[in-house]
């Protein structure tokens, strides 16, 4: 059971770190008017569990803060993910 919970925690940390990084990269690219990361890609990683990293990245880098789907969607998705992660960790850890 500890192996499963370790995998879940590692997955959560890595996917959130990755989306946080992508938000920073996209912000930097937008300032330099370079090739951008598609919003579909950002949303894909958010749905796969990286919503908290995306939300933090959005606020830290002040990126996508005027886009209503990101402004509302990422916090809602984060709450749903926190509930799901809590349930999964409760099932496999306790």
PDB file of N, CA, C and O in Angstrom, chain B, residues numbered from 101:
ATOM      1  N   UNK B 101       0.814  -1.206   0.000  1.00  0.00           N
ATOM      2  CA  UNK B 101       0.000   0.000   0.000  1.00  0.00           C
ATOM      3  C   UNK B 101       0.857   1.269   0.000  1.00  0.00           C
ATOM      4  O   UNK B 101       0.502   2.262  -0.635  1.00  0.00           O
ATOM      5  N   UNK B 102       1.989   1.231   0.717  1.00  0.00           N
ATOM      6  CA  UNK B 102       2.842   2.413   0.758  1.00  0.00           C
ATOM      7  C   UNK B 102       3.453   2.717  -0.604  1.00  0.00           C
ATOM      8  O   UNK B 102       3.708   3.878  -0.926  1.00  0.00           O
ATOM      9  N   UNK B 103       3.689   1.678  -1.405  1.00  0.00           N
ATOM     10  CA  UNK B 103       4.231   1.888  -2.750  1.00  0.00           C
ATOM     11  C   UNK B 103       3.227   2.657  -3.598  1.00  0.00           C
ATOM     12  O   UNK B 103       3.596   3.572  -4.334  1.00  0.00           O
ATOM     13  N   UNK B 104       1.955   2.281  -3.491  1.00  0.00           N
ATOM     14  CA  UNK B 104       0.906   2.955  -4.264  1.00  0.00           C
ATOM     15  C   UNK B 104       0.777   4.405  -3.823  1.00  0.00           C
ATOM     16  O   UNK B 104       0.701   5.304  -4.662  1.00  0.00           O
ATOM     17  N   UNK B 105       0.750   4.643  -2.511  1.00  0.00           N
ATOM     18  CA  UNK B 105       0.620   6.021  -2.034  1.00  0.00           C
ATOM     19  C   UNK B 105       1.856   6.836  -2.401  1.00  0.00           C
ATOM     20  O   UNK B 105       1.741   8.026  -2.695  1.00  0.00           O
ATOM     21  N   UNK B 106       3.037   6.216  -2.390  1.00  0.00           N
ATOM     22  CA  UNK B 106       4.257   6.902  -2.814  1.00  0.00           C
ATOM     23  C   UNK B 106       4.200   7.281  -4.280  1.00  0.00           C
ATOM     24  O   UNK B 106       4.628   8.367  -4.669  1.00  0.00           O
ATOM     25  N   UNK B 107       3.664   6.371  -5.095  1.00  0.00           N
ATOM     26  CA  UNK B 107       3.503   6.656  -6.521  1.00  0.00           C
ATOM     27  C   UNK B 107       2.530   7.812  -6.723  1.00  0.00           C
ATOM     28  O   UNK B 107       2.789   8.709  -7.526  1.00  0.00           O
ATOM     29  N   UNK B 108       1.417   7.796  -6.003  1.00  0.00           N
ATOM     30  CA  UNK B 108       0.409   8.854  -6.135  1.00  0.00           C
ATOM     31  C   UNK B 108       1.005  10.209  -5.756  1.00  0.00           C
ATOM     32  O   UNK B 108       0.818  11.193  -6.472  1.00  0.00           O
ATOM     33  N   UNK B 109       1.716  10.260  -4.641  1.00  0.00           N
ATOM     34  CA  UNK B 109       2.310  11.521  -4.188  1.00  0.00           C
ATOM     35  C   UNK B 109       3.355  12.017  -5.185  1.00  0.00           C
ATOM     36  O   UNK B 109       3.397  13.205  -5.506  1.00  0.00           O
ATOM     37  N   UNK B 110       4.199  11.104  -5.673  1.00  0.00           N
ATOM     38  CA  UNK B 110       5.220  11.480  -6.656  1.00  0.00           C
ATOM     39  C   UNK B 110       4.576  12.006  -7.932  1.00  0.00           C
ATOM     40  O   UNK B 110       5.013  13.019  -8.480  1.00  0.00           O
ATOM     41  N   UNK B 111       3.537  11.321  -8.404  1.00  0.00           N
ATOM     42  CA  UNK B 111       2.830  11.750  -9.611  1.00  0.00           C
ATOM     43  C   UNK B 111       2.246  13.152  -9.422  1.00  0.00           C
ATOM     44  O   UNK B 111       2.404  14.016 -10.285  1.00  0.00           O
ATOM     45  N   UNK B 112       1.577  13.373  -8.302  1.00  0.00           N
ATOM     46  CA  UNK B 112       0.955  14.670  -8.026  1.00  0.00           C
ATOM     47  C   UNK B 112       2.005  15.781  -8.018  1.00  0.00           C
ATOM     48  O   UNK B 112       1.809  16.833  -8.626  1.00  0.00           O
ATOM     49  N   UNK B 113       3.106  15.542  -7.332  1.00  0.00           N
ATOM     50  CA  UNK B 113       4.158  16.556  -7.259  1.00  0.00           C
ATOM     51  C   UNK B 113       4.761  16.854  -8.629  1.00  0.00           C
ATOM     52  O   UNK B 113       4.947  18.018  -8.985  1.00  0.00           O
ATOM     53  N   UNK B 114       5.066  15.811  -9.396  1.00  0.00           N
ATOM     54  CA  UNK B 114       5.710  16.012 -10.696  1.00  0.00           C
ATOM     55  C   UNK B 114       4.804  16.705 -11.708  1.00  0.00           C
ATOM     56  O   UNK B 114       5.250  17.604 -12.420  1.00  0.00           O
ATOM     57  N   UNK B 115       3.537  16.299 -11.780  1.00  0.00           N
ATOM     58  CA  UNK B 115       2.642  16.902 -12.777  1.00  0.00           C
ATOM     59  C   UNK B 115       2.363  18.364 -12.430  1.00  0.00           C
ATOM     60  O   UNK B 115       2.222  19.201 -13.321  1.00  0.00           O
ATOM     61  N   UNK B 116       2.283  18.668 -11.133  1.00  0.00           N
ATOM     62  CA  UNK B 116       2.065  20.058 -10.728  1.00  0.00           C
ATOM     63  C   UNK B 116       3.302  20.913 -10.963  1.00  0.00           C
ATOM     64  O   UNK B 116       3.192  22.064 -11.385  1.00  0.00           O
ATOM     65  N   UNK B 117       4.464  20.363 -10.696  1.00  0.00           N
ATOM     66  CA  UNK B 117       5.703  21.084 -10.974  1.00  0.00           C
ATOM     67  C   UNK B 117       5.847  21.334 -12.474  1.00  0.00           C
ATOM     68  O   UNK B 117       6.285  22.406 -12.891  1.00  0.00           O
ATOM     69  N   UNK B 118       5.475  20.341 -13.279  1.00  0.00           N
ATOM     70  CA  UNK B 118       5.585  20.488 -14.728  1.00  0.00           C
ATOM     71  C   UNK B 118       4.659  21.594 -15.246  1.00  0.00           C
ATOM     72  O   UNK B 118       5.084  22.426 -16.047  1.00  0.00           O
ATOM     73  N   UNK B 119       3.404  21.610 -14.798  1.00  0.00           N
ATOM     74  CA  UNK B 119       2.488  22.644 -15.287  1.00  0.00           C
ATOM     75  C   UNK B 119       2.896  24.022 -14.770  1.00  0.00           C
ATOM     76  O   UNK B 119       2.767  25.012 -15.490  1.00  0.00           O
ATOM     77  N   UNK B 120       3.382  24.099 -13.541  1.00  0.00           N
ATOM     78  CA  UNK B 120       3.899  25.364 -13.013  1.00  0.00           C
ATOM     79  C   UNK B 120       5.013  25.887 -13.920  1.00  0.00           C
ATOM     80  O   UNK B 120       5.048  27.069 -14.262  1.00  0.00           O
ATOM     81  N   UNK B 121       5.919  24.991 -14.303  1.00  0.00           N
ATOM     82  CA  UNK B 121       7.030  25.345 -15.186  1.00  0.00           C
ATOM     83  C   UNK B 121       6.529  25.775 -16.561  1.00  0.00           C
ATOM     84  O   UNK B 121       7.018  26.754 -17.126  1.00  0.00           O
ATOM     85  N   UNK B 122       5.554  25.045 -17.099  1.00  0.00           N
ATOM     86  CA  UNK B 122       4.999  25.403 -18.409  1.00  0.00           C
ATOM     87  C   UNK B 122       4.364  26.789 -18.392  1.00  0.00           C
ATOM     88  O   UNK B 122       4.485  27.542 -19.358  1.00  0.00           O
ATOM     89  N   UNK B 123       3.694  27.123 -17.305  1.00  0.00           N
ATOM     90  CA  UNK B 123       3.079  28.455 -17.209  1.00  0.00           C
ATOM     91  C   UNK B 123       4.160  29.535 -17.235  1.00  0.00           C
ATOM     92  O   UNK B 123       3.999  30.564 -17.892  1.00  0.00           O
ATOM     93  N   UNK B 124       5.253  29.299 -16.526  1.00  0.00           N
ATOM     94  CA  UNK B 124       6.357  30.253 -16.535  1.00  0.00           C
ATOM     95  C   UNK B 124       7.003  30.367 -17.906  1.00  0.00           C
ATOM     96  O   UNK B 124       7.326  31.465 -18.359  1.00  0.00           O
ATOM     97  N   UNK B 125       7.190  29.222 -18.568  1.00  0.00           N
ATOM     98  CA  UNK B 125       7.777  29.229 -19.912  1.00  0.00           C
ATOM     99  C   UNK B 125       6.882  29.971 -20.896  1.00  0.00           C
ATOM    100  O   UNK B 125       7.366  30.749 -21.718  1.00  0.00           O
ATOM    101  N   UNK B 126       5.576  29.729 -20.811  1.00  0.00           N
ATOM    102  CA  UNK B 126       4.651  30.377 -21.737  1.00  0.00           C
ATOM    103  C   UNK B 126       4.615  31.886 -21.501  1.00  0.00           C
ATOM    104  O   UNK B 126       4.532  32.663 -22.451  1.00  0.00           O
ATOM    105  N   UNK B 127       4.678  32.295 -20.244  1.00  0.00           N
ATOM    106  CA  UNK B 127       4.708  33.730 -19.933  1.00  0.00           C
ATOM    107  C   UNK B 127       5.964  34.372 -20.518  1.00  0.00           C
ATOM    108  O   UNK B 127       5.908  35.451 -21.109  1.00  0.00           O
ATOM    109  N   UNK B 128       7.078  33.701 -20.345  1.00  0.00           N
ATOM    110  CA  UNK B 128       8.338  34.229 -20.880  1.00  0.00           C
ATOM    111  C   UNK B 128       8.286  34.323 -22.404  1.00  0.00           C
ATOM    112  O   UNK B 128       8.745  35.304 -22.989  1.00  0.00           O
ATOM    113  N   UNK B 129       7.729  33.305 -23.035  1.00  0.00           N
ATOM    114  CA  UNK B 129       7.625  33.305 -24.495  1.00  0.00           C
ATOM    115  C   UNK B 129       6.664  34.384 -24.983  1.00  0.00           C
ATOM    116  O   UNK B 129       6.877  34.973 -26.042  1.00  0.00           O
ATOM    117  N   UNK B 130       5.616  34.643 -24.223  1.00  0.00           N
ATOM    118  CA  UNK B 130       4.663  35.674 -24.646  1.00  0.00           C
ATOM    119  C   UNK B 130       5.310  37.057 -24.611  1.00  0.00           C
ATOM    120  O   UNK B 130       5.021  37.904 -25.457  1.00  0.00           O
ATOM    121  N   UNK B 131       6.169  37.279 -23.647  1.00  0.00           N
ATOM    122  CA  UNK B 131       6.869  38.568 -23.561  1.00  0.00           C
ATOM    123  C   UNK B 131       7.842  38.760 -24.713  1.00  0.00           C
ATOM    124  O   UNK B 131       8.050  39.874 -25.195  1.00  0.00           O
ATOM    125  N   UNK B 132       8.429  37.657 -25.143  1.00  0.00           N
ATOM    126  CA  UNK B 132       9.432  37.730 -26.214  1.00  0.00           C
ATOM    127  C   UNK B 132       8.828  37.500 -27.595  1.00  0.00           C
ATOM    128  O   UNK B 132       9.538  37.447 -28.599  1.00  0.00           O
ATOM    129  N   UNK B 133       7.507  37.364 -27.626  1.00  0.00           N
ATOM    130  CA  UNK B 133       6.766  37.137 -28.875  1.00  0.00           C
ATOM    131  C   UNK B 133       7.304  35.935 -29.645  1.00  0.00           C
ATOM    132  O   UNK B 133       7.491  35.985 -30.861  1.00  0.00           O
ATOM    133  N   UNK B 134       7.544  34.869 -28.916  1.00  0.00           N
ATOM    134  CA  UNK B 134       8.016  33.624 -29.523  1.00  0.00           C
ATOM    135  C   UNK B 134       6.880  32.618 -29.572  1.00  0.00           C
ATOM    136  O   UNK B 134       5.760  32.893 -29.142  1.00  0.00           O
ATOM    137  N   UNK B 135       7.200  31.432 -30.113  1.00  0.00           N
ATOM    138  CA  UNK B 135       6.247  30.335 -30.188  1.00  0.00           C
ATOM    139  C   UNK B 135       5.709  30.040 -28.797  1.00  0.00           C
ATOM    140  O   UNK B 135       6.468  29.953 -27.831  1.00  0.00           O
ATOM    141  N   UNK B 136       4.392  29.886 -28.704  1.00  0.00           N
ATOM    142  CA  UNK B 136       3.722  29.719 -27.418  1.00  0.00           C
ATOM    143  C   UNK B 136       3.287  28.286 -27.195  1.00  0.00           C
ATOM    144  O   UNK B 136       3.184  27.495 -28.132  1.00  0.00           O
ATOM    145  N   UNK B 137       3.038  27.971 -25.955  1.00  0.00           N
ATOM    146  CA  UNK B 137       2.492  26.673 -25.587  1.00  0.00           C
ATOM    147  C   UNK B 137       0.983  26.762 -25.774  1.00  0.00           C
ATOM    148  O   UNK B 137       0.352  27.713 -25.315  1.00  0.00           O
ATOM    149  N   UNK B 138       0.410  25.776 -26.444  1.00  0.00           N
ATOM    150  CA  UNK B 138      -1.025  25.796 -26.725  1.00  0.00           C
ATOM    151  C   UNK B 138      -1.824  25.706 -25.426  1.00  0.00           C
ATOM    152  O   UNK B 138      -1.439  25.017 -24.481  1.00  0.00           O
ATOM    153  N   UNK B 139      -2.949  26.422 -25.410  1.00  0.00           N
ATOM    154  CA  UNK B 139      -3.819  26.352 -24.238  1.00  0.00           C
ATOM    155  C   UNK B 139      -4.331  24.936 -24.025  1.00  0.00           C
ATOM    156  O   UNK B 139      -4.537  24.517 -22.886  1.00  0.00           O
ATOM    157  N   UNK B 140      -4.538  24.197 -25.104  1.00  0.00           N
ATOM    158  CA  UNK B 140      -4.973  22.800 -24.983  1.00  0.00           C
ATOM    159  C   UNK B 140      -3.963  21.981 -24.193  1.00  0.00           C
ATOM    160  O   UNK B 140      -4.338  21.112 -23.407  1.00  0.00           O
ATOM    161  N   UNK B 141      -2.690  22.257 -24.403  1.00  0.00           N
ATOM    162  CA  UNK B 141      -1.640  21.544 -23.674  1.00  0.00           C
ATOM    163  C   UNK B 141      -1.689  21.896 -22.193  1.00  0.00           C
ATOM    164  O   UNK B 141      -1.580  21.015 -21.340  1.00  0.00           O
ATOM    165  N   UNK B 142      -1.850  23.172 -21.886  1.00  0.00           N
ATOM    166  CA  UNK B 142      -1.940  23.598 -20.489  1.00  0.00           C
ATOM    167  C   UNK B 142      -3.142  22.954 -19.805  1.00  0.00           C
ATOM    168  O   UNK B 142      -3.044  22.484 -18.671  1.00  0.00           O
ATOM    169  N   UNK B 143      -4.273  22.938 -20.502  1.00  0.00           N
ATOM    170  CA  UNK B 143      -5.473  22.325 -19.939  1.00  0.00           C
ATOM    171  C   UNK B 143      -5.316  20.814 -19.785  1.00  0.00           C
ATOM    172  O   UNK B 143      -5.806  20.235 -18.815  1.00  0.00           O
ATOM    173  N   UNK B 144      -4.641  20.178 -20.730  1.00  0.00           N
ATOM    174  CA  UNK B 144      -4.439  18.726 -20.643  1.00  0.00           C
ATOM    175  C   UNK B 144      -3.680  18.376 -19.369  1.00  0.00           C
ATOM    176  O   UNK B 144      -4.070  17.457 -18.649  1.00  0.00           O
ATOM    177  N   UNK B 145      -2.605  19.097 -19.086  1.00  0.00           N
ATOM    178  CA  UNK B 145      -1.842  18.824 -17.863  1.00  0.00           C
ATOM    179  C   UNK B 145      -2.640  19.190 -16.615  1.00  0.00           C
ATOM    180  O   UNK B 145      -2.500  18.545 -15.576  1.00  0.00           O
ATOM    181  N   UNK B 146      -3.472  20.217 -16.714  1.00  0.00           N
ATOM    182  CA  UNK B 146      -4.325  20.573 -15.579  1.00  0.00           C
ATOM    183  C   UNK B 146      -5.311  19.450 -15.282  1.00  0.00           C
ATOM    184  O   UNK B 146      -5.498  19.083 -14.122  1.00  0.00           O
ATOM    185  N   UNK B 147      -5.944  18.901 -16.316  1.00  0.00           N
ATOM    186  CA  UNK B 147      -6.906  17.822 -16.116  1.00  0.00           C
ATOM    187  C   UNK B 147      -6.246  16.537 -15.644  1.00  0.00           C
ATOM    188  O   UNK B 147      -6.871  15.737 -14.948  1.00  0.00           O
ATOM    189  N   UNK B 148      -4.989  16.333 -16.016  1.00  0.00           N
ATOM    190  CA  UNK B 148      -4.268  15.126 -15.600  1.00  0.00           C
ATOM    191  C   UNK B 148      -3.773  15.210 -14.154  1.00  0.00           C
ATOM    192  O   UNK B 148      -3.120  14.288 -13.666  1.00  0.00           O
ATOM    193  N   UNK B 149      -4.082  16.305 -13.477  1.00  0.00           N
ATOM    194  CA  UNK B 149      -3.742  16.417 -12.066  1.00  0.00           C
ATOM    195  C   UNK B 149      -2.873  17.606 -11.717  1.00  0.00           C
ATOM    196  O   UNK B 149      -2.528  17.788 -10.549  1.00  0.00           O
ATOM    197  N   UNK B 150      -2.511  18.415 -12.688  1.00  0.00           N
ATOM    198  CA  UNK B 150      -1.611  19.533 -12.434  1.00  0.00           C
ATOM    199  C   UNK B 150      -2.285  20.865 -12.197  1.00  0.00           C
ATOM    200  O   UNK B 150      -1.654  21.912 -12.336  1.00  0.00           O
ATOM    201  N   UNK B 151      -3.544  20.843 -11.844  1.00  0.00           N
ATOM    202  CA  UNK B 151      -4.291  22.103 -11.714  1.00  0.00           C
ATOM    203  C   UNK B 151      -3.732  23.017 -10.628  1.00  0.00           C
ATOM    204  O   UNK B 151      -3.718  24.236 -10.802  1.00  0.00           O
ATOM    205  N   UNK B 152      -3.278  22.461  -9.527  1.00  0.00           N
ATOM    206  CA  UNK B 152      -2.720  23.297  -8.459  1.00  0.00           C
ATOM    207  C   UNK B 152      -1.453  23.998  -8.942  1.00  0.00           C
ATOM    208  O   UNK B 152      -1.269  25.188  -8.688  1.00  0.00           O
ATOM    209  N   UNK B 153      -0.587  23.275  -9.633  1.00  0.00           N
ATOM    210  CA  UNK B 153       0.618  23.884 -10.195  1.00  0.00           C
ATOM    211  C   UNK B 153       0.288  24.952 -11.219  1.00  0.00           C
ATOM    212  O   UNK B 153       0.953  25.985 -11.289  1.00  0.00           O
ATOM    213  N   UNK B 154      -0.749  24.697 -12.019  1.00  0.00           N
ATOM    214  CA  UNK B 154      -1.189  25.684 -12.998  1.00  0.00           C
ATOM    215  C   UNK B 154      -1.740  26.929 -12.338  1.00  0.00           C
ATOM    216  O   UNK B 154      -1.458  28.048 -12.767  1.00  0.00           O
ATOM    217  N   UNK B 155      -2.523  26.734 -11.299  1.00  0.00           N
ATOM    218  CA  UNK B 155      -3.112  27.857 -10.571  1.00  0.00           C
ATOM    219  C   UNK B 155      -2.023  28.691  -9.895  1.00  0.00           C
ATOM    220  O   UNK B 155      -2.044  29.920  -9.951  1.00  0.00           O
ATOM    221  N   UNK B 156      -1.073  28.003  -9.257  1.00  0.00           N
ATOM    222  CA  UNK B 156       0.038  28.721  -8.632  1.00  0.00           C
ATOM    223  C   UNK B 156       0.876  29.450  -9.681  1.00  0.00           C
ATOM    224  O   UNK B 156       1.262  30.602  -9.483  1.00  0.00           O
ATOM    225  N   UNK B 157       1.153  28.775 -10.795  1.00  0.00           N
ATOM    226  CA  UNK B 157       1.921  29.394 -11.870  1.00  0.00           C
ATOM    227  C   UNK B 157       1.209  30.595 -12.456  1.00  0.00           C
ATOM    228  O   UNK B 157       1.835  31.599 -12.795  1.00  0.00           O
ATOM    229  N   UNK B 158      -0.099  30.484 -12.572  1.00  0.00           N
ATOM    230  CA  UNK B 158      -0.896  31.582 -13.104  1.00  0.00           C
ATOM    231  C   UNK B 158      -0.730  32.819 -12.213  1.00  0.00           C
ATOM    232  O   UNK B 158      -0.600  33.934 -12.718  1.00  0.00           O
ATOM    233  N   UNK B 159      -0.733  32.625 -10.905  1.00  0.00           N
ATOM    234  CA  UNK B 159      -0.628  33.748  -9.976  1.00  0.00           C
ATOM    235  C   UNK B 159       0.806  34.238  -9.797  1.00  0.00           C
ATOM    236  O   UNK B 159       1.041  35.444  -9.725  1.00  0.00           O
ATOM    237  N   UNK B 160       1.758  33.324  -9.726  1.00  0.00           N
ATOM    238  CA  UNK B 160       3.158  33.719  -9.550  1.00  0.00           C
ATOM    239  C   UNK B 160       3.672  34.483 -10.766  1.00  0.00           C
ATOM    240  O   UNK B 160       4.323  35.519 -10.631  1.00  0.00           O
ATOM    241  N   UNK B 161       3.372  33.960 -11.953  1.00  0.00           N
ATOM    242  CA  UNK B 161       3.868  34.581 -13.180  1.00  0.00           C
ATOM    243  C   UNK B 161       2.897  35.612 -13.760  1.00  0.00           C
ATOM    244  O   UNK B 161       3.192  36.255 -14.767  1.00  0.00           O
ATOM    245  N   UNK B 162       1.734  35.763 -13.115  1.00  0.00           N
ATOM    246  CA  UNK B 162       0.678  36.657 -13.607  1.00  0.00           C
ATOM    247  C   UNK B 162       0.384  36.376 -15.073  1.00  0.00           C
ATOM    248  O   UNK B 162       0.409  37.260 -15.929  1.00  0.00           O
ATOM    249  N   UNK B 163       0.107  35.110 -15.315  1.00  0.00           N
ATOM    250  CA  UNK B 163      -0.100  34.639 -16.683  1.00  0.00           C
ATOM    251  C   UNK B 163      -1.487  34.019 -16.802  1.00  0.00           C
ATOM    252  O   UNK B 163      -1.875  33.207 -15.962  1.00  0.00           O
ATOM    253  N   UNK B 164      -2.222  34.384 -17.815  1.00  0.00           N
ATOM    254  CA  UNK B 164      -3.584  33.903 -18.079  1.00  0.00           C
ATOM    255  C   UNK B 164      -4.573  34.388 -17.021  1.00  0.00           C
ATOM    256  O   UNK B 164      -5.659  33.823 -16.895  1.00  0.00           O
ATOM    257  N   UNK B 165      -4.222  35.413 -16.269  1.00  0.00           N
ATOM    258  CA  UNK B 165      -5.106  35.882 -15.201  1.00  0.00           C
ATOM    259  C   UNK B 165      -6.324  36.633 -15.723  1.00  0.00           C
ATOM    260  O   UNK B 165      -7.297  36.809 -14.990  1.00  0.00           O
ATOM    261  N   UNK B 166      -6.289  37.074 -16.964  1.00  0.00           N
ATOM    262  CA  UNK B 166      -7.442  37.761 -17.543  1.00  0.00           C
ATOM    263  C   UNK B 166      -8.307  36.828 -18.377  1.00  0.00           C
ATOM    264  O   UNK B 166      -9.356  37.231 -18.879  1.00  0.00           O
ATOM    265  N   UNK B 167      -7.875  35.594 -18.524  1.00  0.00           N
ATOM    266  CA  UNK B 167      -8.636  34.605 -19.291  1.00  0.00           C
ATOM    267  C   UNK B 167      -9.627  33.925 -18.348  1.00  0.00           C
ATOM    268  O   UNK B 167      -9.237  33.169 -17.458  1.00  0.00           O
ATOM    269  N   UNK B 168     -10.894  34.202 -18.555  1.00  0.00           N
ATOM    270  CA  UNK B 168     -11.939  33.699 -17.667  1.00  0.00           C
ATOM    271  C   UNK B 168     -11.898  32.178 -17.462  1.00  0.00           C
ATOM    272  O   UNK B 168     -12.042  31.725 -16.327  1.00  0.00           O
ATOM    273  N   UNK B 169     -11.707  31.374 -18.518  1.00  0.00           N
ATOM    274  CA  UNK B 169     -11.658  29.921 -18.290  1.00  0.00           C
ATOM    275  C   UNK B 169     -10.538  29.510 -17.329  1.00  0.00           C
ATOM    276  O   UNK B 169     -10.718  28.597 -16.522  1.00  0.00           O
ATOM    277  N   UNK B 170      -9.400  30.170 -17.411  1.00  0.00           N
ATOM    278  CA  UNK B 170      -8.304  29.856 -16.495  1.00  0.00           C
ATOM    279  C   UNK B 170      -8.586  30.422 -15.109  1.00  0.00           C
ATOM    280  O   UNK B 170      -8.339  29.763 -14.099  1.00  0.00           O
ATOM    281  N   UNK B 171      -9.101  31.641 -15.066  1.00  0.00           N
ATOM    282  CA  UNK B 171      -9.356  32.324 -13.798  1.00  0.00           C
ATOM    283  C   UNK B 171     -10.368  31.565 -12.937  1.00  0.00           C
ATOM    284  O   UNK B 171     -10.246  31.533 -11.712  1.00  0.00           O
ATOM    285  N   UNK B 172     -11.351  30.964 -13.571  1.00  0.00           N
ATOM    286  CA  UNK B 172     -12.383  30.219 -12.841  1.00  0.00           C
ATOM    287  C   UNK B 172     -12.099  28.721 -12.859  1.00  0.00           C
ATOM    288  O   UNK B 172     -12.251  28.039 -11.846  1.00  0.00           O
ATOM    289  N   UNK B 173     -11.688  28.222 -14.009  1.00  0.00           N
ATOM    290  CA  UNK B 173     -11.527  26.785 -14.189  1.00  0.00           C
ATOM    291  C   UNK B 173     -10.434  26.152 -13.353  1.00  0.00           C
ATOM    292  O   UNK B 173     -10.639  25.082 -12.780  1.00  0.00           O
ATOM    293  N   UNK B 174      -9.274  26.791 -13.271  1.00  0.00           N
ATOM    294  CA  UNK B 174      -8.176  26.188 -12.511  1.00  0.00           C
ATOM    295  C   UNK B 174      -8.481  26.080 -11.015  1.00  0.00           C
ATOM    296  O   UNK B 174      -8.196  25.034 -10.430  1.00  0.00           O
ATOM    297  N   UNK B 175      -9.044  27.103 -10.365  1.00  0.00           N
ATOM    298  CA  UNK B 175      -9.387  26.929  -8.950  1.00  0.00           C
ATOM    299  C   UNK B 175     -10.438  25.834  -8.718  1.00  0.00           C
ATOM    300  O   UNK B 175     -10.331  25.061  -7.766  1.00  0.00           O
ATOM    301  N   UNK B 176     -11.439  25.772  -9.580  1.00  0.00           N
ATOM    302  CA  UNK B 176     -12.474  24.734  -9.438  1.00  0.00           C
ATOM    303  C   UNK B 176     -11.858  23.353  -9.634  1.00  0.00           C
ATOM    304  O   UNK B 176     -12.125  22.432  -8.861  1.00  0.00           O
ATOM    305  N   UNK B 177     -11.044  23.215 -10.657  1.00  0.00           N
ATOM    306  CA  UNK B 177     -10.387  21.943 -10.933  1.00  0.00           C
ATOM    307  C   UNK B 177      -9.436  21.563  -9.795  1.00  0.00           C
ATOM    308  O   UNK B 177      -9.312  20.385  -9.461  1.00  0.00           O
ATOM    309  N   UNK B 178      -8.774  22.542  -9.208  1.00  0.00           N
ATOM    310  CA  UNK B 178      -7.883  22.285  -8.074  1.00  0.00           C
ATOM    311  C   UNK B 178      -8.662  21.726  -6.893  1.00  0.00           C
ATOM    312  O   UNK B 178      -8.218  20.773  -6.253  1.00  0.00           O
ATOM    313  N   UNK B 179      -9.801  22.299  -6.603  1.00  0.00           N
ATOM    314  CA  UNK B 179     -10.628  21.801  -5.494  1.00  0.00           C
ATOM    315  C   UNK B 179     -11.059  20.362  -5.759  1.00  0.00           C
ATOM    316  O   UNK B 179     -11.007  19.519  -4.863  1.00  0.00           O
ATOM    317  N   UNK B 180     -11.482  20.084  -6.980  1.00  0.00           N
ATOM    318  CA  UNK B 180     -11.876  18.714  -7.330  1.00  0.00           C
ATOM    319  C   UNK B 180     -10.701  17.746  -7.210  1.00  0.00           C
ATOM    320  O   UNK B 180     -10.858  16.623  -6.730  1.00  0.00           O
ATOM    321  N   UNK B 181      -9.528  18.188  -7.649  1.00  0.00           N
ATOM    322  CA  UNK B 181      -8.347  17.331  -7.537  1.00  0.00           C
ATOM    323  C   UNK B 181      -7.958  17.097  -6.080  1.00  0.00           C
ATOM    324  O   UNK B 181      -7.579  15.983  -5.718  1.00  0.00           O
ATOM    325  N   UNK B 182      -8.044  18.120  -5.244  1.00  0.00           N
ATOM    326  CA  UNK B 182      -7.721  17.946  -3.828  1.00  0.00           C
ATOM    327  C   UNK B 182      -8.642  16.917  -3.180  1.00  0.00           C
ATOM    328  O   UNK B 182      -8.198  16.105  -2.368  1.00  0.00           O
ATOM    329  N   UNK B 183      -9.908  16.951  -3.535  1.00  0.00           N
ATOM    330  CA  UNK B 183     -10.860  15.959  -3.017  1.00  0.00           C
ATOM    331  C   UNK B 183     -10.483  14.570  -3.509  1.00  0.00           C
ATOM    332  O   UNK B 183     -10.468  13.618  -2.729  1.00  0.00           O
ATOM    333  N   UNK B 184     -10.178  14.444  -4.800  1.00  0.00           N
ATOM    334  CA  UNK B 184      -9.811  13.142  -5.372  1.00  0.00           C
ATOM    335  C   UNK B 184      -8.515  12.618  -4.764  1.00  0.00           C
ATOM    336  O   UNK B 184      -8.422  11.437  -4.429  1.00  0.00           O
ATOM    337  N   UNK B 185      -7.508  13.490  -4.618  1.00  0.00           N
ATOM    338  CA  UNK B 185      -6.232  13.053  -4.041  1.00  0.00           C
ATOM    339  C   UNK B 185      -6.420  12.617  -2.596  1.00  0.00           C
ATOM    340  O   UNK B 185      -5.855  11.611  -2.165  1.00  0.00           O
ATOM    341  N   UNK B 186      -7.210  13.371  -1.852  1.00  0.00           N
ATOM    342  CA  UNK B 186      -7.490  12.995  -0.466  1.00  0.00           C
ATOM    343  C   UNK B 186      -8.149  11.635  -0.382  1.00  0.00           C
ATOM    344  O   UNK B 186      -7.795  10.818   0.469  1.00  0.00           O
ATOM    345  N   UNK B 187      -9.103  11.389  -1.258  1.00  0.00           N
ATOM    346  CA  UNK B 187      -9.777  10.091  -1.287  1.00  0.00           C
ATOM    347  C   UNK B 187      -8.796   8.974  -1.624  1.00  0.00           C
ATOM    348  O   UNK B 187      -8.754   7.951  -0.942  1.00  0.00           O
ATOM    349  N   UNK B 188      -8.004   9.173  -2.682  1.00  0.00           N
ATOM    350  CA  UNK B 188      -7.046   8.138  -3.098  1.00  0.00           C
ATOM    351  C   UNK B 188      -6.016   7.845  -2.015  1.00  0.00           C
ATOM    352  O   UNK B 188      -5.729   6.683  -1.726  1.00  0.00           O
ATOM    353  N   UNK B 189      -5.467   8.878  -1.426  1.00  0.00           N
ATOM    354  CA  UNK B 189      -4.468   8.666  -0.380  1.00  0.00           C
ATOM    355  C   UNK B 189      -5.086   8.019   0.847  1.00  0.00           C
ATOM    356  O   UNK B 189      -4.441   7.218   1.523  1.00  0.00           O
ATOM    357  N   UNK B 190      -6.328   8.363   1.135  1.00  0.00           N
ATOM    358  CA  UNK B 190      -7.033   7.737   2.252  1.00  0.00           C
ATOM    359  C   UNK B 190      -7.249   6.249   1.985  1.00  0.00           C
ATOM    360  O   UNK B 190      -7.131   5.435   2.901  1.00  0.00           O
ATOM    361  N   UNK B 191      -7.559   5.891   0.764  1.00  0.00           N
ATOM    362  CA  UNK B 191      -7.800   4.492   0.400  1.00  0.00           C
ATOM    363  C   UNK B 191      -6.520   3.664   0.441  1.00  0.00           C
ATOM    364  O   UNK B 191      -6.543   2.512   0.872  1.00  0.00           O
ATOM    365  N   UNK B 192      -5.416   4.234   0.001  1.00  0.00           N
ATOM    366  CA  UNK B 192      -4.186   3.462  -0.122  1.00  0.00           C
ATOM    367  C   UNK B 192      -3.208   3.660   1.031  1.00  0.00           C
ATOM    368  O   UNK B 192      -2.269   2.877   1.175  1.00  0.00           O
ATOM    369  N   UNK B 193      -3.402   4.662   1.835  1.00  0.00           N
ATOM    370  CA  UNK B 193      -2.441   4.942   2.900  1.00  0.00           C
ATOM    371  C   UNK B 193      -2.953   4.528   4.270  1.00  0.00           C
ATOM    372  O   UNK B 193      -2.177   4.054   5.100  1.00  0.00           O
ATOM    373  N   UNK B 194      -4.229   4.697   4.515  1.00  0.00           N
ATOM    374  CA  UNK B 194      -4.767   4.384   5.849  1.00  0.00           C
ATOM    375  C   UNK B 194      -5.279   2.995   5.972  1.00  0.00           C
ATOM    376  O   UNK B 194      -5.757   2.605   7.037  1.00  0.00           O
TER     377      UNK B 194
END
